[in-house]
């Protein structure tokens, strides 16, 4: 009798091991089919797997397969279902973000629906960053930049400043959004922090120069924009410097800047017009 019980126990363990191996094969086959672009076959394997066993990894791959197959609403529904089952899994939430982003991109008929998807995107992404403690600087930049492009400057700055790692791109983003919010002195201070970390982050010279210009501190604005030109030539920056010199009634300096600009950008009508104006001022 004891031998029979032992044999049955061994058979039971063997059956469990075989069943687990079969399940693993389903999951691996599902992943493989997705990688090679057979999304229908990938989904079939994963759905079969999930009927037998709940598993976050299978849900993540199913959400991805549905998204890649263009079944965006289904993908979003699957993601929501998975979130309820595994509320602490940030990977699932990020897959949902990618799906909602696709819904926004593909919605061309209804601006109202597109707006609702955008609201959902913001909400889910904020939740993701909260869940991960704003520890992924790339993801922080992604959402902050999205807010910035949508002219939601306060939201953008708030996100940029929460970056736990103090990534220089996010600090630059905070400086720029602060400038767009009209807080020019505060913006200049943030740009200074960027340059303290990396003196060759030349875009920060232009940003800080613009902040000083808008704050009325033209001499500092000129200095920073001239520093920017050491790294990268830009006709608009030459024009900005010339205009600041003209506001200060330093026409000789404006003439010098514009002649440099004319040498680099001989086809610029704006530079030519400003030179005419400066020459007329100098002849008086």
Secondary structure per residue as TSV (DSSP state, phi and psi in degrees):
chain	resnum	aa	ss	phi	psi
A	1	X	-	360.0	-44.3
A	2	X	H	-62.3	-39.7
A	3	X	H	-62.0	-39.3
A	4	X	H	-63.4	-42.6
A	5	X	H	-63.3	-42.5
A	6	X	H	-63.5	-44.1
A	7	X	H	-61.9	-44.2
A	8	X	H	-63.0	-38.9
A	9	X	H	-64.7	-41.2
A	10	X	H	-65.1	-42.7
A	11	X	H	-62.5	-39.2
A	12	X	H	-63.9	-44.7
A	13	X	H	-63.6	-38.7
A	14	X	H	-64.1	-43.0
A	15	X	H	-63.1	-40.1
A	16	X	H	-62.7	-44.0
A	17	X	H	-62.6	-42.1
A	18	X	H	-64.9	-42.8
A	19	X	H	-62.0	-42.8
A	20	X	H	-64.6	-37.4
A	21	X	H	-66.3	-40.8
A	22	X	H	-62.8	-40.9
A	23	X	H	-63.0	-43.0
A	24	X	H	-62.1	-37.6
A	25	X	H	-62.9	-40.8
A	26	X	H	-60.1	-45.1
A	27	X	H	-65.0	-45.5
A	28	X	H	-66.0	-38.9
A	29	X	H	-66.7	-38.8
A	30	X	H	-60.2	-45.7
A	31	X	H	-61.2	-45.5
A	32	X	H	-61.7	-46.2
A	33	X	H	-61.6	-34.8
A	34	X	H	-67.2	-42.7
A	35	X	H	-61.0	-36.3
A	36	X	T	-91.5	3.6
A	37	X	T	90.3	6.8
A	38	X	-	-91.9	75.7
A	39	X	H	-67.0	-36.3
A	40	X	H	-62.7	-45.8
A	41	X	H	-65.8	-39.3
A	42	X	H	-61.1	-45.3
A	43	X	H	-62.5	-42.0
A	44	X	H	-59.0	-44.8
A	45	X	H	-64.3	-41.6
A	46	X	H	-71.8	-38.8
A	47	X	H	-64.3	-41.3
A	48	X	H	-61.3	-43.1
A	49	X	H	-59.4	-46.9
A	50	X	H	-69.9	-22.7
A	51	X	H	-66.7	-28.1
A	52	X	H	-98.0	-25.8
A	53	X	-	-156.5	128.7
A	54	X	-	-76.1	133.7
A	55	X	-	-158.8	127.0
A	56	X	H	-62.1	-34.7
A	57	X	H	-63.2	-39.6
A	58	X	H	-67.0	-39.6
A	59	X	H	-63.2	-43.1
A	60	X	H	-58.6	-45.0
A	61	X	H	-70.2	-34.4
A	62	X	H	-68.2	-42.8
A	63	X	H	-57.9	-43.7
A	64	X	H	-65.5	-44.0
A	65	X	H	-61.9	-43.9
A	66	X	H	-64.2	-38.6
A	67	X	H	-65.7	-46.4
A	68	X	H	-66.1	-27.3
A	69	X	T	-80.8	-3.6
A	70	X	T	86.2	7.3
A	71	X	-	-91.4	70.3
A	72	X	H	-70.6	-42.8
A	73	X	H	-63.9	-40.6
A	74	X	H	-64.1	-43.0
A	75	X	H	-59.4	-42.8
A	76	X	H	-65.9	-40.5
A	77	X	H	-64.6	-41.5
A	78	X	H	-62.9	-40.1
A	79	X	H	-63.5	-43.0
A	80	X	H	-62.0	-42.1
A	81	X	H	-62.0	-43.9
A	82	X	H	-66.2	-37.3
A	83	X	H	-59.8	-39.7
A	84	X	H	-66.4	-36.1
A	85	X	H	-75.1	-35.7
A	86	X	S	-130.8	71.5
A	87	X	T	-64.5	-16.5
A	88	X	T	-100.2	4.9
A	89	X	-	-91.5	102.5
A	90	X	H	-67.4	-24.0
A	91	X	H	-64.1	-39.1
A	92	X	H	-65.9	-43.3
A	93	X	H	-61.8	-40.3
A	94	X	H	-68.5	-35.0
A	95	X	H	-62.0	-36.9
A	96	X	H	-66.3	-39.5
A	97	X	H	-57.2	-45.7
A	98	X	H	-62.7	-37.3
A	99	X	H	-68.6	-45.7
A	100	X	H	-64.5	-36.2
A	101	X	H	-60.5	-39.4
A	102	X	H	-66.9	-37.6
A	103	X	H	-60.7	-40.9
A	104	X	H	-62.8	-46.9
A	105	X	H	-62.6	-37.8
A	106	X	H	-87.6	-11.6
A	107	X	-	-83.1	107.3
A	108	X	-	-117.3	-11.8
A	109	X	S	-92.9	-35.5
A	110	X	-	-123.7	111.7
A	111	X	H	-66.1	-33.2
A	112	X	H	-62.9	-47.3
A	113	X	H	-65.0	-39.6
A	114	X	H	-62.0	-40.4
A	115	X	H	-63.8	-38.3
A	116	X	H	-66.5	-39.0
A	117	X	H	-64.8	-37.9
A	118	X	H	-64.8	-42.2
A	119	X	H	-60.0	-42.0
A	120	X	H	-63.8	-42.0
A	121	X	H	-57.9	-49.8
A	122	X	H	-59.6	-46.7
A	123	X	H	-62.3	-46.5
A	124	X	H	-67.8	-40.1
A	125	X	H	-67.3	-40.8
A	126	X	H	-59.1	-43.5
A	127	X	H	-61.7	-39.3
A	128	X	H	-62.4	-45.8
A	129	X	H	-66.0	-37.8
A	130	X	H	-61.6	-44.3
A	131	X	H	-61.5	-37.7
A	132	X	T	-94.8	5.8
A	133	X	T	66.6	27.9
A	134	X	T	51.8	38.2
A	135	X	-	-93.8	-15.0
A	136	X	-	-100.1	102.7
A	137	X	H	-62.0	-33.8
A	138	X	H	-64.7	-41.7
A	139	X	H	-69.8	-37.8
A	140	X	H	-60.0	-45.6
A	141	X	H	-63.0	-39.6
A	142	X	H	-59.3	-48.0
A	143	X	H	-72.2	-43.0
A	144	X	H	-58.7	-42.1
A	145	X	H	-67.1	-34.8
A	146	X	H	-66.4	-44.2
A	147	X	H	-60.0	-43.2
A	148	X	H	-61.4	-45.9
A	149	X	H	-64.0	-27.8
A	150	X	T	-91.7	14.1
A	151	X	T	64.7	23.2
A	152	X	-	-98.9	73.8
A	153	X	H	-68.4	-38.3
A	154	X	H	-64.3	-43.9
A	155	X	H	-60.9	-44.5
A	156	X	H	-60.5	-48.0
A	157	X	H	-61.7	-42.0
A	158	X	H	-58.4	-43.3
A	159	X	H	-68.3	-48.6
A	160	X	H	-55.0	-42.2
A	161	X	H	-74.2	-14.6
A	162	X	T	-85.9	-5.9
A	163	X	-	-55.1	118.1
A	164	X	T	-65.8	-29.1
A	165	X	T	-90.6	-6.3
A	166	X	-	64.3	34.4
A	167	X	-	-54.7	136.1
A	168	X	H	-64.6	-31.2
A	169	X	H	-64.6	-39.5
A	170	X	H	-73.3	-32.6
A	171	X	H	-66.1	-41.2
A	172	X	H	-63.1	-41.0
A	173	X	H	-60.7	-40.9
A	174	X	H	-65.0	-40.6
A	175	X	H	-62.6	-43.1
A	176	X	H	-69.6	-43.5
A	177	X	H	-66.0	-34.7
A	178	X	H	-63.9	-38.6
A	179	X	H	-64.3	-42.6
A	180	X	H	-65.5	-24.6
A	181	X	T	-82.0	-2.8
A	182	X	T	86.7	9.3
A	183	X	-	-97.0	77.0
A	184	X	H	-69.7	-41.5
A	185	X	H	-65.8	-43.5
A	186	X	H	-63.8	-39.0
A	187	X	H	-61.9	-44.9
A	188	X	H	-59.2	-38.9
A	189	X	H	-63.6	-39.9
A	190	X	H	-69.1	-39.6
A	191	X	H	-62.2	-36.8
A	192	X	H	-62.5	-39.1
A	193	X	H	-62.2	-38.6
A	194	X	H	-61.2	-46.9
A	195	X	H	-71.2	-27.4
A	196	X	H	-65.6	-34.3
A	197	X	H	-78.6	-37.2
A	198	X	-	-147.1	96.2
A	199	X	T	-62.3	-14.9
A	200	X	T	-97.4	8.2
A	201	X	-	-78.7	78.1
A	202	X	T	-66.1	-25.3
A	203	X	H	-61.5	-25.7
A	204	X	H	-70.8	-27.6
A	205	X	H	-65.8	-41.4
A	206	X	H	-66.6	-43.2
A	207	X	H	-62.2	-45.9
A	208	X	H	-68.4	-38.2
A	209	X	H	-60.9	-40.2
A	210	X	H	-66.0	-39.6
A	211	X	H	-63.6	-44.0
A	212	X	H	-63.7	-41.6
A	213	X	H	-59.3	-46.5
A	214	X	H	-68.0	-27.8
A	215	X	H	-81.8	-6.9
A	216	X	T	90.0	5.0
A	217	X	-	-93.8	77.1
A	218	X	H	-68.9	-35.6
A	219	X	H	-62.9	-41.9
A	220	X	H	-68.4	-37.0
A	221	X	H	-61.2	-44.1
A	222	X	H	-61.1	-46.2
A	223	X	H	-59.2	-45.3
A	224	X	H	-68.9	-39.1
A	225	X	H	-70.4	-33.8
A	226	X	H	-64.0	-37.8
A	227	X	H	-65.2	-39.3
A	228	X	H	-59.8	-41.1
A	229	X	H	-65.7	-19.8
A	230	X	H	-66.8	-26.6
A	231	X	H	-95.5	-38.1
A	232	X	-	-151.5	126.1
A	233	X	-	-78.2	140.6
A	234	X	-	-155.6	121.7
A	235	X	H	-62.0	-36.4
A	236	X	H	-65.6	-31.9
A	237	X	H	-71.9	-41.5
A	238	X	H	-56.4	-45.5
A	239	X	H	-63.6	-41.9
A	240	X	H	-61.7	-43.7
A	241	X	H	-63.5	-45.0
A	242	X	H	-59.8	-42.9
A	243	X	H	-63.7	-36.8
A	244	X	H	-67.3	-42.2
A	245	X	H	-61.2	-40.0
A	246	X	H	-67.0	-36.2
A	247	X	H	-63.7	-31.8
A	248	X	T	-85.9	0.7
A	249	X	T	60.6	33.2
A	250	X	-	-102.7	74.6
A	251	X	H	-71.3	-32.5
A	252	X	H	-64.1	-41.0
A	253	X	H	-66.2	-40.1
A	254	X	H	-61.7	-41.4
A	255	X	H	-61.3	-42.8
A	256	X	H	-62.1	-43.7
A	257	X	H	-64.5	-44.0
A	258	X	H	-68.4	-33.5
A	259	X	H	-67.7	-36.4
A	260	X	H	-63.8	-42.5
A	261	X	H	-63.6	-41.9
A	262	X	H	-63.3	-35.2
A	263	X	H	-65.9	-39.1
A	264	X	H	-83.7	-29.9
A	265	X	-	-132.2	70.8
A	266	X	T	-63.6	-17.7
A	267	X	T	-93.6	3.8
A	268	X	-	-78.1	114.3
A	269	X	H	-67.6	-36.1
A	270	X	H	-63.3	-41.9
A	271	X	H	-64.6	-43.4
A	272	X	H	-61.1	-44.3
A	273	X	H	-62.7	-41.2
A	274	X	H	-67.6	-36.5
A	275	X	H	-63.0	-41.8
A	276	X	H	-59.0	-44.5
A	277	X	H	-64.0	-41.7
A	278	X	H	-66.8	-43.9
A	279	X	H	-58.6	-40.0
A	280	X	H	-66.2	-35.3
A	281	X	H	-67.5	-40.2
A	282	X	H	-71.7	-24.4
A	283	X	H	-80.0	-13.8
A	284	X	-	-72.9	360.0
